[in-house]
């Protein structure tokens, strides 16, 4: 059995899902994939099911009824992956904005550089974003600056959604207490890992805006992040965070 699984949440990704699955399975390193589909009306789950015959015991699918949110999809996948015994658990988008070729680099950050959480970072080596409107680039970049200022985390890309976790991180951080569903979910996961004493390392990537399908990003998701980070910081003053083994 592989020690790594890539969780990919989907909603209406029929144009991308087969290609992203084949790209991950085409890597030299072995990764398993878990698709969490939120009732896509375009037949995304059906495509995954047809591919499970070809990739038995490597490709898994959880179907949920209705659009329940990115954060809850990942948490569902985290619990499933922990139960199955995977040691390294990844988050990745279905639309190729995250390049599957970067998965081994995130894995290496955890296995060779001592990271507990490896973050595929758009901003740790400048601004590495392709085909985004300038306004969205600026909004994303300065959102990360704002989050760093409020939280004290030394992370350039605080809203990044391309990550690798050691299983111990997800077993420690009390997933049932994670509250946010959109961009703020990504911030909350990093902040909680940071408060639990885990080591976070950024790995530079190039983020490419999707070519096929429709982006799920909107201003309300950014709003959740901006106000949610204040709630996170305020609640951290009274919350006692569990510590990972050997963490202080």
Residue pairs with C-beta under 8 A, 6 or more apart in sequence:
1 32
1 85
2 30
2 31
2 32
2 58
2 86
3 86
3 87
3 88
4 29
4 30
4 31
4 32
4 86
4 87
4 88
4 89
4 90
4 103
4 107
4 164
5 31
5 32
5 33
5 34
5 81
5 84
5 86
5 88
5 89
5 90
6 24
6 31
6 32
6 33
6 34
6 90
6 92
6 103
7 34
7 36
7 73
7 74
7 77
7 78
7 81
7 89
7 90
7 91
7 92
8 20
8 33
8 34
8 35
8 36
8 92
8 93
8 94
9 35
9 36
9 37
9 38
9 70
9 73
9 74
9 77
9 94
10 17
10 35
10 36
10 37
10 38
10 40
10 44
10 45
10 48
10 94
11 37
11 38
11 39
11 40
11 44
11 67
11 216
12 40
12 41
12 42
12 44
12 213
12 214
13 20
13 40
13 42
13 44
13 94
13 95
13 213
14 40
14 42
14 43
14 44
14 47
14 213
15 212
15 213
16 94
16 95
16 96
16 210
16 212
16 213
17 35
17 44
17 47
17 48
17 94
18 47
18 51
19 96
20 94
20 95
20 96
20 100
21 33
21 35
21 48
21 51
21 55
21 59
23 96
23 100
24 31
24 33
24 100
24 103
25 31
25 33
25 55
25 58
25 59
26 100
27 100
27 101
27 103
27 104
28 104
29 103
29 104
29 107
31 90
31 103
32 58
32 59
32 60
32 86
33 55
33 58
33 59
33 60
34 60
34 61
34 62
34 77
34 80
34 81
35 44
35 45
35 48
35 59
35 60
35 61
35 62
36 62
36 64
36 73
36 74
36 76
36 77
37 44
37 45
37 48
37 61
37 62
37 63
37 64
38 64
38 66
38 67
38 68
38 73
39 45
39 63
39 64
39 65
39 66
39 67
45 61
45 63
48 59
48 61
49 61
51 59
52 59
52 60
52 61
60 80
62 76
62 77
62 80
64 73
64 76
69 181
69 182
69 185
70 161
70 181
70 182
70 185
70 216
71 178
71 180
71 181
71 182
71 185
71 188
72 181
74 91
74 185
75 175
75 178
77 89
78 89
78 165
78 170
78 175
79 175
81 89
81 167
81 170
82 89
82 167
82 170
82 171
86 167
87 166
87 167
88 107
88 110
88 111
88 164
88 165
88 166
88 167
89 164
89 165
89 167
89 170
90 103
90 106
90 163
90 164
90 165
91 161
91 162
91 163
91 165
92 98
92 100
92 103
92 161
92 162
93 161
93 162
95 210
95 211
95 212
95 213
96 208
96 210
96 211
97 207
97 208
97 209
97 210
98 120
98 161
98 162
98 205
98 207
99 205
99 206
99 208
102 120
102 162
102 203
102 205
103 164
105 118
105 120
105 203
105 205
106 118
106 119
106 120
106 162
106 163
106 164
106 203
107 118
107 164
109 115
109 118
109 164
109 201
109 203
110 116
110 117
110 118
110 164
110 166
113 201
114 199
114 201
115 164
115 166
115 199
115 200
115 201
116 165
116 166
116 168
116 169
116 193
116 198
116 199
116 200
116 244
117 163
117 164
117 165
117 166
117 169
117 190
117 193
117 198
117 199
117 200
117 201
118 163
118 164
118 200
118 201
118 202
118 203
119 155
119 157
119 160
119 162
119 163
119 190
119 200
119 201
119 202
119 203
120 157
120 160
120 162
120 163
120 203
120 205
121 155
121 156
121 157
121 160
121 202
121 203
121 204
121 205
122 128
122 129
122 140
122 157
122 160
122 205
122 206
122 207
123 141
123 144
123 156
123 157
124 156
124 157
124 202
124 203
124 204
125 204
127 137
127 141
128 204
128 205
128 206
128 207
129 137
129 140
129 206
129 207
129 208
129 209
130 206
130 207
130 208
130 209
131 208
131 209
132 140
132 207
132 209
136 217
139 222
140 159
143 158
143 159
143 183
143 222
143 225
143 226
144 155
144 156
144 157
144 158
144 159
146 226
146 229
147 153
147 158
147 159
147 187
147 225
147 229
148 154
148 155
148 156
148 158
150 229
150 230
150 233
151 158
151 187
151 191
151 194
151 229
151 232
151 233
153 190
153 191
153 194
153 200
155 190
155 194
155 200
155 202
156 202
157 202
158 186
158 187
158 190
159 183
159 186
159 187
159 225
160 186
161 186
162 205
162 207
163 189
165 193
166 198
168 244
168 245
169 193
169 196
169 198
169 244
172 196
172 198
172 242
172 243
172 244
173 189
173 192
173 193
173 196
173 241
173 242
174 192
174 242
177 192
178 185
178 188
178 189
178 192
179 188
180 187
180 188
180 224
180 225
180 228
181 224
182 220
182 221
182 224
182 225
183 221
183 222
183 224
183 225
184 221
184 224
184 225
184 228
184 229
184 232
187 225
187 228
187 229
187 232
188 228
188 232
190 200
191 229
191 232
191 236
192 241
193 200
194 200
195 236
195 241
196 241
196 242
196 243
196 244
196 247
197 243
197 244
197 247
197 248
198 244
198 247
209 215
